[in-house]
Amino acid sequence: IFQDQLAEDSTFLKADHRLDTELVDKLILQLNRIYPQILTDKEASRFRNLDVPTSVRLGELLTHLQSKGEEACREFYRALHLHVEEVYYSLPTRLRLRGMSQQQYFTHLNNKKLHWPSFFIGCFGIVLGLALIYYYGEAKLTGGSRALGMAALGLKKKAQEVLIWYTEETLKK
C-alpha cells in the first residue's frame, strides 16, 4: 500500500517547493538515526550531498525507499508527517482519502489566500478613516464636512447614516 502511495506521491513531492534542503535533510536524518536498516550511514550521506539539487536528491531517496519495501515507505510517511505536516496533508493520496482532489485542495488554498488582502485593506481603510476623524477633531472638520458628506455616498447604509449625521452635527455648530 505505502509503496504504491509513494510512487503516486513522488511527482508531487519532487515538485513541492516547501520541501527545501533543510527539510529533506531532516527526513534523511530521521530515517537514518531511527531506522538504520532502512537508510544506512553511507546512503544517508549520499542523499545529503549538497552538490546535488534538492529535488534530484529527493527523487533518488524516494526511488531508493520504494526499492527497500513497504516498511521503508511507511517510515518515510511517518517522518514526513512528523516534520512537514502541511506537505503530508496535501499529498494526493491523503487528499483522495479525505475525498478532495488535488485541484480542489489548491483551489481552496488559493481562495483562502485571496481573501486576506481585501480583508486587510478594508480594515486599514476603516482605521485610517477613524484616525482622520480623530486627528482633525470637530473644530477642524467643519470646513471639510461637505466633503465628508460626499464621501458617504459610496458606503453602506449604516456607515452612510453615521457620516451624514456627523456632518450635520458639525454644520450646526
Rosetta silent file (secondary structure, phi, psi, omega in degrees, C-alpha in Angstrom):
SEQUENCE: IFQDQLAEDSTFLKADHRLDTELVDKLILQLNRIYPQILTDKEASRFRNLDVPTSVRLGELLTHLQSKGEEACREFYRALHLHVEEVYYSLPTRLRLRGMSQQQYFTHLNNKKLHWPSFFIGCFGIVLGLALIYYYGEAKLTGGSRALGMAALGLKKKAQEVLIWYTEETLKK
SCORE:     score description
SCORE:     0.000 S_00000001
   1 L     0.000  -52.089 -176.511    0.000    0.000    0.000 S_00000001
   2 H   -68.315  -32.053  177.050    2.661    2.537    1.066 S_00000001
   3 H   -64.584  -43.903  179.250    4.904    1.677   -1.893 S_00000001
   4 H   -64.911  -41.187  178.979    2.049    2.396   -4.300 S_00000001
   5 H   -63.747  -41.840 -179.253    1.195    5.611   -2.477 S_00000001
   6 H   -66.451  -36.883  176.465    4.816    6.759   -2.563 S_00000001
   7 H   -61.839  -40.244 -179.634    5.003    6.017   -6.289 S_00000001
   8 H   -72.761  -37.676 -176.860    1.903    8.168   -6.784 S_00000001
   9 H   -82.731  -13.469 -174.733    3.056   10.957   -4.439 S_00000001
  10 H   -56.860  -45.544 -178.760    6.646   11.102   -5.750 S_00000001
  11 H   -60.504  -44.009  179.054    5.897   13.542   -8.562 S_00000001
  12 H   -63.105  -45.377 -177.274    4.099   15.868   -6.161 S_00000001
  13 H   -64.027  -40.737 -179.631    6.877   15.666   -3.562 S_00000001
  14 H   -67.792  -28.760 -177.723    9.642   16.413   -6.072 S_00000001
  15 H   -89.986  -16.277 -176.000    7.747   19.452   -7.363 S_00000001
  16 L   -74.590  121.463 -177.460    6.721   20.839   -3.969 S_00000001
  17 L   -79.726   -7.466  177.561    8.905   23.836   -3.076 S_00000001
  18 L   -72.518  -21.985  177.523    8.053   23.560    0.608 S_00000001
  19 L   -86.703   84.325  179.722   10.484   20.648    0.815 S_00000001
  20 L   -86.705 -177.628 -176.004   13.686   22.637    0.896 S_00000001
  21 H   -57.043  -43.739 -177.299   17.204   21.361    1.615 S_00000001
  22 H   -63.331  -43.688 -179.142   16.812   21.630    5.382 S_00000001
  23 H   -68.956  -38.817  177.381   13.569   19.637    5.476 S_00000001
  24 H   -63.381  -41.029  176.669   14.893   16.938    3.167 S_00000001
  25 H   -61.938  -39.804  177.498   17.951   16.617    5.432 S_00000001
  26 H   -61.010  -42.980  179.479   15.674   16.266    8.464 S_00000001
  27 H   -63.403  -43.135 -179.717   13.775   13.456    6.739 S_00000001
  28 H   -64.209  -45.800  179.701   17.011   11.693    5.797 S_00000001
  29 H   -64.643  -38.133  177.026   18.431   12.013    9.305 S_00000001
  30 H   -59.480  -48.364 -179.588   15.179   10.769   10.843 S_00000001
  31 H   -66.673  -37.884 -177.398   15.267    7.655    8.682 S_00000001
  32 H   -71.097  -43.532 -175.627   18.990    7.142    9.235 S_00000001
  33 H   -75.597  -43.087 -175.346   19.034    7.557   13.013 S_00000001
  34 H   -86.542  -33.673 -178.501   15.867    5.717   13.934 S_00000001
  35 L  -128.415   71.346 -178.766   15.857    3.099   11.172 S_00000001
  36 L   -63.656  -18.796  176.193   19.452    2.429   10.092 S_00000001
  37 L   -73.105  -21.815  177.170   18.263   -0.764    8.406 S_00000001
  38 L   -86.391  -42.687 -177.446   16.220    1.423    6.030 S_00000001
  39 L  -136.949  105.189 -178.788   18.862    4.077    5.432 S_00000001
  40 L   -73.079  170.224  178.544   22.476    3.309    6.300 S_00000001
  41 H   -60.669  -41.235 -179.281   25.072    5.965    7.106 S_00000001
  42 H   -64.299  -44.266  179.485   26.618    5.623    3.659 S_00000001
  43 H   -66.690  -40.970 -179.892   23.248    6.005    1.924 S_00000001
  44 H   -62.113  -42.390  179.820   22.287    8.941    4.130 S_00000001
  45 H   -67.252  -31.985  176.615   25.498   10.804    3.329 S_00000001
  46 H   -65.958  -42.040 -178.685   24.891   10.189   -0.381 S_00000001
  47 H   -77.529  -13.123  178.585   21.381   11.664   -0.167 S_00000001
  48 L   -97.867    7.310 -179.283   22.644   14.633    1.867 S_00000001
  49 L   -64.408  113.047 -175.917   25.212   15.678   -0.767 S_00000001
  50 L   -75.068   -9.147  176.872   24.648   19.426   -1.181 S_00000001
  51 L   -74.316  -18.354 -179.818   26.305   19.453   -4.620 S_00000001
  52 L   -98.625  135.682  179.270   23.202   17.726   -5.984 S_00000001
  53 L   -57.367  148.713 -175.278   19.976   19.784   -6.270 S_00000001
  54 H   -59.012  -42.705 -178.304   17.387   19.064   -3.583 S_00000001
  55 H   -64.334  -34.772  178.397   14.701   17.840   -5.980 S_00000001
  56 H   -69.800  -44.979  178.739   17.139   15.345   -7.518 S_00000001
  57 H   -60.885  -41.897  179.388   18.266   14.091   -4.098 S_00000001
  58 H   -64.449  -42.151  177.941   14.653   13.756   -3.009 S_00000001
  59 H   -61.117  -42.777  177.961   13.773   11.841   -6.170 S_00000001
  60 H   -65.523  -39.538  178.436   16.668    9.440   -5.620 S_00000001
  61 H   -62.103  -45.635 -179.025   15.665    8.995   -1.971 S_00000001
  62 H   -63.244  -42.491  177.045   12.073    8.183   -2.912 S_00000001
  63 H   -62.488  -43.068  179.568   13.188    5.662   -5.535 S_00000001
  64 H   -61.375  -45.028 -179.169   15.582    4.108   -3.009 S_00000001
  65 H   -65.047  -37.395  177.603   12.841    3.819   -0.372 S_00000001
  66 H   -63.607  -37.733  179.369   10.471    2.197   -2.847 S_00000001
  67 H   -71.766  -23.808  179.225   13.113   -0.397   -3.638 S_00000001
  68 H   -75.794  -23.918  176.611   13.593   -1.079    0.112 S_00000001
  69 L   118.366 -174.481 -173.845    9.967   -2.109    0.532 S_00000001
  70 H   -62.122  -44.012 -177.861    6.761   -1.383    2.350 S_00000001
  71 H   -63.414  -40.659  179.292    8.270   -0.660    5.785 S_00000001
  72 H   -64.005  -41.723  178.993   10.698    1.913    4.404 S_00000001
  73 H   -66.044  -40.471  178.390    7.886    3.762    2.618 S_00000001
  74 H   -61.926  -43.018 -179.170    5.743    3.718    5.754 S_00000001
  75 H   -68.630  -31.941  174.746    8.563    5.187    7.825 S_00000001
  76 H   -62.749  -45.806  178.684    9.122    7.908    5.214 S_00000001
  77 H   -61.795  -37.995  178.100    5.466    8.910    5.536 S_00000001
  78 H   -63.375  -44.764  178.741    5.817    8.895    9.309 S_00000001
  79 H   -64.915  -40.654  178.484    8.867   11.182    9.123 S_00000001
  80 H   -62.613  -43.181  178.983    7.097   13.452    6.626 S_00000001
  81 H   -63.881  -37.349 -178.637    4.080   13.682    8.929 S_00000001
  82 H   -70.598  -43.593 -172.328    6.336   14.477   11.870 S_00000001
  83 H   -96.331  -31.622 -175.185    8.483   17.168   10.219 S_00000001
  84 L  -136.930   69.406 -175.091    6.315   18.663    7.454 S_00000001
  85 H   -58.347  -38.188 -178.497    2.691   18.133    8.395 S_00000001
  86 H   -59.973  -43.249  178.756    1.459   20.712    5.875 S_00000001
  87 H   -70.364  -40.757 -178.623    3.005   18.796    2.964 S_00000001
  88 H   -57.046  -46.192 -177.776    1.868   15.455    4.368 S_00000001
  89 H   -76.219  -11.797  177.926   -1.775   16.503    4.412 S_00000001
  90 L  -100.183    5.422  177.238   -1.592   17.964    0.903 S_00000001
  91 L   -63.613  144.154  179.867   -0.295   14.742   -0.697 S_00000001
  92 H   -55.154  -39.713 -179.553   -2.539   13.452   -3.496 S_00000001
  93 H   -69.717  -34.679  177.292   -3.105   10.141   -1.709 S_00000001
  94 H   -68.580  -41.486 -179.714   -4.050   11.907    1.555 S_00000001
  95 H   -64.397  -39.628  178.978   -6.451   14.211   -0.279 S_00000001
  96 H   -63.761  -38.841  177.757   -8.095   11.283   -2.004 S_00000001
  97 H   -63.572  -31.568  179.006   -8.606    9.595    1.367 S_00000001
  98 L   -88.953   -0.469  176.980  -10.356   12.747    2.568 S_00000001
  99 L    81.509   25.466 -178.165  -12.455   12.891   -0.600 S_00000001
 100 L  -128.712  130.884  177.314  -10.822   16.002   -2.073 S_00000001
 101 L   -76.227  162.189 -179.815   -8.918   16.164   -5.339 S_00000001
 102 H   -63.041  -39.034  178.873   -5.567   17.919   -5.502 S_00000001
 103 H   -62.815  -41.837  178.299   -7.068   20.571   -7.771 S_00000001
 104 H   -63.899  -39.030 -179.304   -9.864   21.207   -5.259 S_00000001
 105 H   -63.431  -47.017 -178.685   -7.316   21.484   -2.452 S_00000001
 106 H   -70.533  -32.124  174.587   -5.201   24.081   -4.268 S_00000001
 107 H   -64.043  -42.118  177.685   -8.320   25.978   -5.339 S_00000001
 108 H   -60.941  -45.316  179.654   -9.369   26.005   -1.675 S_00000001
 109 H   -63.225  -44.671 -179.013   -5.921   27.291   -0.624 S_00000001
 110 H   -64.493  -39.902  178.473   -5.889   29.986   -3.302 S_00000001
 111 H   -64.656  -38.436  178.845   -9.372   31.176   -2.372 S_00000001
 112 H   -64.425  -39.554 -178.932   -8.342   31.347    1.267 S_00000001
 113 H   -71.150  -32.235 -176.621   -5.275   33.402    0.376 S_00000001
 114 H   -70.361  -23.364 -177.818   -7.227   35.816   -1.834 S_00000001
 115 H   -77.398  -26.374 -175.889   -9.487   36.940    0.993 S_00000001
 116 H   -64.214  -44.435 -179.835   -6.689   38.194    3.234 S_00000001
 117 H   -62.520  -42.389 -178.826   -5.571   41.192    1.147 S_00000001
 118 H   -68.452  -36.355  176.428   -9.091   42.540    0.755 S_00000001
 119 H   -62.810  -45.880 -179.973   -9.779   41.999    4.450 S_00000001
 120 H   -62.176  -46.497 -179.126   -6.567   43.822    5.359 S_00000001
 121 H   -63.521  -40.007  177.779   -7.265   46.723    3.010 S_00000001
 122 H   -61.628  -47.460  179.340  -10.823   47.032    4.349 S_00000001
 123 H   -64.695  -40.916  179.162   -9.660   47.125    7.961 S_00000001
 124 H   -61.986  -41.255  179.231   -6.861   49.535    7.118 S_00000001
 125 H   -63.049  -40.966  178.589   -9.333   51.860    5.410 S_00000001
 126 H   -64.925  -46.080 -179.936  -11.627   51.895    8.428 S_00000001
 127 H   -63.611  -41.055  178.366   -8.761   52.572   10.810 S_00000001
 128 H   -62.724  -42.850  178.086   -7.427   55.321    8.550 S_00000001
 129 H   -61.892  -45.452  178.320  -10.855   56.946    8.380 S_00000001
 130 H   -64.421  -38.090  178.738  -11.270   56.865   12.139 S_00000001
 131 H   -64.835  -40.157  178.040   -7.760   58.239   12.616 S_00000001
 132 H   -64.688  -42.808  178.783   -8.502   61.145   10.281 S_00000001
 133 H   -62.445  -44.255  179.851  -11.736   61.954   12.091 S_00000001
 134 H   -65.647  -43.214 -176.699   -9.959   61.832   15.443 S_00000001
 135 H   -63.743  -47.495 -176.656   -6.975   63.852   14.206 S_00000001
 136 H   -78.103  -22.949  175.683   -8.937   66.656   12.676 S_00000001
 137 H    61.319  174.835 -176.638  -11.482   66.744   15.505 S_00000001
 138 H   -68.402  -36.061 -175.896  -14.776   68.562   15.458 S_00000001
 139 H   -67.369  -40.511 -176.500  -13.313   72.081   15.300 S_00000001
 140 H   -83.640  -15.946 -171.342  -11.226   71.463   12.188 S_00000001
 141 H   -83.398  -13.933 -174.618  -13.809   69.295   10.408 S_00000001
 142 L   -59.609  -38.781  179.342  -16.432   71.975    9.758 S_00000001
 143 L   -69.233  -32.263 -178.149  -14.755   73.134    6.568 S_00000001
 144 L   -98.263    9.396 -175.305  -14.412   69.621    5.249 S_00000001
 145 H   -66.627  -31.595  177.847  -17.776   68.374    6.406 S_00000001
 146 H   -65.964  -39.542  178.094  -19.274   68.691    2.936 S_00000001
 147 H   -65.905  -36.121  178.319  -16.503   66.504    1.558 S_00000001
 148 H   -66.223  -39.672  177.143  -17.172   64.010    4.339 S_00000001
 149 H   -63.624  -39.178  177.760  -20.849   64.002    3.401 S_00000001
 150 H   -67.828  -34.305  179.681  -19.926   63.353   -0.240 S_00000001
 151 H   -65.466  -23.861 -178.173  -17.635   60.501    0.817 S_00000001
 152 H   -72.114  -16.375 -175.643  -20.640   58.823    2.410 S_00000001
 153 H   -60.690  -35.400 -176.645  -22.293   58.299   -0.959 S_00000001
 154 H   -90.472    6.081 -175.160  -20.331   55.153   -1.806 S_00000001
 155 L   -98.368  169.734  175.918  -20.748   53.471    1.585 S_00000001
 156 L   -66.638  165.460 -172.687  -23.262   51.020    3.008 S_00000001
 157 H   -58.399  -46.148 -177.545  -26.439   52.399    4.567 S_00000001
 158 H   -64.562  -47.492  179.526  -25.297   52.265    8.231 S_00000001
 159 H   -63.932  -37.789  178.960  -21.901   53.884    7.560 S_00000001
 160 H   -62.757  -43.132  179.774  -23.572   56.456    5.336 S_00000001
 161 H   -62.837  -41.253 -179.347  -26.027   57.397    8.101 S_00000001
 162 H   -64.278  -47.596 -178.703  -23.221   57.827   10.623 S_00000001
 163 H   -65.419  -40.075  179.468  -21.140   60.057    8.347 S_00000001
 164 H   -67.553  -40.530  176.601  -24.110   62.170    7.290 S_00000001
 165 H   -60.516  -44.225 -179.719  -25.207   62.535   10.936 S_00000001
 166 H   -63.916  -39.373  179.236  -21.685   63.584   11.894 S_00000001
 167 H   -64.863  -44.409 -179.288  -21.611   66.065    9.004 S_00000001
 168 H   -64.390  -39.410 -179.138  -24.961   67.604   10.008 S_00000001
 169 H   -65.176  -39.144 -178.840  -23.867   67.912   13.638 S_00000001
 170 H   -73.091  -29.968  178.881  -20.679   69.771   12.689 S_00000001
 171 H   -71.275  -32.020 -179.628  -22.576   72.136   10.353 S_00000001
 172 H   -68.606  -28.097 -175.939  -24.987   73.102   13.155 S_00000001
 173 L   -76.675    0.000    0.000  -22.104   74.226   15.385 S_00000001
